[in-house]
Amino acid sequence: MADHFTVIKKDSTTEARLGSLVTAHGVVETPCFMPVGTQGTVKAVLPRDLKEMGCQILLGNTYHLYLRPGAGLIRELGGLHKFMGWDGPILTDSGGYQVFSLAATRKISEEGVRFQSHMDGSSHMLTPEKVMEIQAALGSDIAMMFDECIAHDASRDYVRTSTERTLRWAERCLRARGREDQLLFGIIQGGMHEDLRRWCAGEMSLMPFEGFAVGGLGVGESEAMLHAIGAYTVGLLPEDRPRYLMGVGRPEDIVNAVRAGFDMFDCVLPTRNARNGTLFTSQGRVNIKRADFARDPRPLDEACECYTCRNFSRAYLRHLYMAGEILSSQLNSQHNLYFYHRLMKRCREAIRDGRFDFWIASPMSVPVQ
């Protein structure tokens, strides 16, 4: 069942673990971070540069690629890997979160979700079977089941009804899977209720998924609730399969989740923040728009070896941002993604060396100021 995933080493004082995930397009060392390439591209970053900074796996999105340019076209052109010029592993999100964000224009039923396109208002229906068909056409290495992402403040009755439906959709996704070379992950829901999370995880773990994700977090709940529900739920999942915390991306939250036993992460935060001028450094977050950087000749982060920090000053990065230059998004995004991949590499090294708890206690491990 778990030939595709091996736990290489577990930390002695935490639940952190070093793993190896085998996919059709290569091996991924975990814990890992997946940059979000929603529409077949990580915004403002070349695939070549992603490789050079240590990126192992990308995330694409079923909902967006279905609407534009269409899964059929991508299949005709050789699949998503060839289409976007990326020969490494790809995970595709099923579109559940995007449907969640379209609450005003969606209608959920047992069959699936009918929604209006955010682009032209046209009506569409996503079902578990349709989602599996799209992901098979895209040819991603890891497909996600179709679920409903539940609002953090939903009533208990709604959470239970929705979670029951997600479990039925999980069975339909398994029956509809169409590729032997594509891993399929289940998604644990249950809202902010430990007993519903435990029930969902127990039912889902009996199904033959190759990995499990925890969804419905990072959707507006408190930081304390995020950490508590995440740590509780990951402890309910099988140890012999990868565990993926969906959409949670602050560096400090990722490190806490690694400590709890999660293996995989994704978030738009590093690239979105980069485009907005907020950069992650070893000394904390930097708002490059600040006027006091106008004459600053120093690199953004003297402890960083990314292309941006090796070649450009803070003054230049501020100038590019204030001038609205495209290069601003490119250089800022390269830096932030390099920061994230270096963070994950250090997590793996600390687990391998048996010093993860000591490492995260260091004030320099995850600067958050």
N, C-alpha and C positions, 0 to 999 in steps of 0.2 A: 504493500500500500504506500509506503513512504520511501521507495527507492530513489525518488527525486530529491529528497531532503535529508541531510545528515546534520545532527548536532555534533559539532567537532569538540566543543568544550563549553562547560558551564562554569560561571563564576562561583567561587566558594562561599561568598557571603551575600550575594544577591541572586536574583532570578535571571540576570543577564546571561546571554548565551551567544556563542560564535557558531555560525552555521554555513552550510553550502547547499544552494538551491540549483538543481540542474534543470535547464529549459532547452527547448529545441534550438535556440540561438546562443547558447553559452551558459556558463556557470556564474551564478551570482553569489558573492560572499556576503553573509549577513552578520550583523544588522546593516541595512542599507537604506539610502534615501533615493526616491524616484522623482526626478524633475517632472513637472507636469507639462506634457506636450498635447494639450487638449485637442487641437485641430491638426495634428500631424506635425507639429513643430513646437519646440521650446522657445517661447517668444524671445527674439533678439539674439539667439545663441546658435551657432553652427554645430551640426553633429560632430564635426572634427574637433571642435573645442570642448565639447562634452566628453569625448573620449580622452582628450589630453588631461582634463581635470580629474579623471578617475570615475566618471559616471559609468555604472554597470548596466542600468536598466531604466527605461523611460515609461511614462504613463500616457496613454491616449484615451480618448473618450468616445464611447459608442454613440451617445446622443448627438454630439456635434458632428461627427464624421458621417453618421447616417443622414443628417440634414444637408451636409455639404462637405465633400463633393458627392457623397453617396457611396455606400459599401460596395455596390456592384461595380462602379467605376474603379475603385481601389483594387478590387479583386482582378478585374480585367488587366490592370497595369502591374500585376505581379504581387499584390498584397501590400500591407502597410509598411513593412520593412523596406522594400524596394522603392515604394512611393515616396517615402520621406528620407531615403538615403541613410538609414540606420541599420546596421547589421547585427546589433546586439539585441538582448531580450526586450520585449515590450509587454506591459500589462495594460489591458483595456478595462476601464471602469464601465459598468453596465449602463450608466445614465440615471441611476436611482437618485443621486444627489441633485442632478440637474432638474429632474422632475419635481423634487422637493422644493427647489428654488422657484418653480413655476406655479406655486400654490394657487395664485389667482386665476390661472387659466387651465387647470388640470381637473380631471375627474377620475377617481380611483374606483375600480370595481374588481370583482374576483377575476375577471378576464385579464385585466392589465390596467394601463393608464392611458386615457385619451387626453391629449394636450394640444395647445396651439404653439406653433413654431415662434420662437423669439425673433426670427428674422422677417417673416412675412405674414404671420398670423394663420398660416394654413394648418388644418387639423391632421393629427397623426395619432396612431395607436401603438404603444409599446406593450408587448406581452413577454412573458418569460421565453416563449418559443422564438419570437421575433428578435429578442436581444441575443439569444444564442446564435441565430442565423446570421445576424450582422457581425458578431465577433468571429464567427467561423470564416466569413468572407474577408474580414480584415486580416486574419491570420496571425493574431497576437499570440504570444507564448503563454500568457496567463489571461484567462477570461474570468470575469466576475459574474456571479448570479444576479438576477434582477430582484431588488428588494425595495421596500419603502423606507426612506430615511425619515425618522420620526422627530418632530419638533421636541425640544427639551422640556417644554412646558405643557405638552399634551396630557390629557387626563389619563388616569390609569386604565380606564375602560377602553379608551381609544388605543393606547399602547398595546394592550393585550390583543385586541381585535386585529390590529395591524401586524403584530408579531406572528399571530396564527396564520395570517395570509402570507407573510413572507416565508414561513415554513412550507406552506403548500406550493408557493412559487419555486422554492428551492428544489422540491421534488420534480416539478415540471422542467426546470432548467437541466437537471441531470438526465431526464428522459430525452431532452431535445438536443443534447450535445452532439456535435457532428464531426469533430476532429480528434483523432487519437494523439496528435502531437501537441494538443493544447491543454494545459492544466486548467482546472476549474476550481475556484475558491468559493466557499460559502460565506455568508455575512451574518454575523450575530447582531440582532436587535434586542429590544427590551426596554428602551428608554432609560430613565434614571432609577429603575426599580431592580434591586439585586435579585429578587426572587424570579422576576421575568427574564432577566439576563441568564440566570442559572438554568431555567427551564428551556429557553431558546438554545443555549449552548449545548445542553444535554441532548436535545432532539437533533440539532444540526450535526453534532459530533458522530451520530450514528450513521450519517449519510456518507457516501464514498467521495467526498471532496478531497482534492490534493492539498488544500490549505484553507485557512479560515481567517476572515477579517472581522474586526470589530467596527461596526458602523454606528451612526447616530451620536457621535461625540464631536466636539469642536463645533457645535451648532448653537452656541449661545449660553451654555451652562457655565457655572462658576469654575474657576481653576481647580478648586478643591474637589468638586464633583467630577470633573474630567479625570483627575488623577485617581480618585477613589473608584469610580466605575470602571475605568480602564484597567487598573491593577486587579480588581476583583474578577473581571471577565476573562482576562488573559489566563488567569490561574485555572479556569475551567476548561481550557482548550487542550486537545491532545498535544503531547510533547513532541511527537514524531513528525509533525507537519508545521510549515511556516505560519507565523501569526502576524497579521498585518493590521496596523492601526490607521484607519482611513482618515485623510484630510487634516491631521493634527501636525502642525509644522513649526511652532516656536522652538528654537534650539533647546531651551530648558525643558520643554514638554517632551521632546524626543528623547533626551537623555534620561528623564524620569521613566519614560515608557520602556526604554532599553533595560533599565534597572528592573522593571517589573516583568520582563520576559518577552517583549515584542521584538520582531525581527525586521519588519518592513514599514516604510513610511512614505507619504507623499504630501505635498502641499504646494499651493501657488505662492506662498508667502515670500520665498527668496527672490523670485523673479518679479512679482508684483511690487514688493517693496523697492526693488532695484529701480524699476521704472518710475517710482515716486520719489526717488532720491534718498531712501533710507537704506543704509549699508551696515552689514554685520562685521565687526572687527574683534580682535583679541582684547581690545580695551572697552568693548561695549558697542552699542548702536551709534551710528554717526548719521546726522542729517546733513547731507552734502550741500544743501541749499543755504546753510548759514553764512552770513556775510563775513564772519571771521576766517573763513577758508579762502577768501578771494585772493590773498597773497601768500598762501601757505604752500611752501615748496616741498613739503614732506609727502611721501607716499601715503595712501589711505591707511594702510596698516603695515608698519615696519616688520611685523612678524609673519607677514603673508608672502607667499611666493607665486601668487597668481600673475597672469599676464598684465592685468591692470596695475597691480601694486609694483611690479618690476619696471614699469615703463612710464607711469604718469603721476603727476602731483595732485594733491587735493585741489589746488587752485585750478588746474585744468579740468578736473572732473566737475567742479562747481560751474566753471565757465560753460562746459558742454550742456549741463542741465539747464542753466539759466537761458541759454541760447536756443533751447529746444532741439538740439542736434540728435539725430538717430544714434550716433556713436555713444551718447550718454547711456542709453538703455543697454547697448551692447556691452560696454565696459563694466557698468554697474552689475548687470546680470551675471557676467562671467565671474566677477569677484564674489557675489553672494553665493552662487552655486559652488564655487571652489571652497568657500568657507564651510558650507554644509557637507560637502564630500570629505573635506579634511576632518571635520567633526566626527563623521561616521567612521573614517579610517582610524581615528584615535580611540573611538569606542571599541573597535575590533581589536586593536593592539592592546588596550588595557585589559580586555577579557582574556586574550591569549596569554598575557604576561601575569595573569592572576592578581591584578591590582585595580580592578574596576571601581570598587568602593572607595579606595584611596584616591583614585584619579578624580572622581566626581566631587570629592570633598575639597578639591583644590579650587580656589577662587578664579583661577585662570582657565579652568576646563570649559565652562560655559558662561562667558560674560554676558550679562543681561542688562546692564545699566542703560 
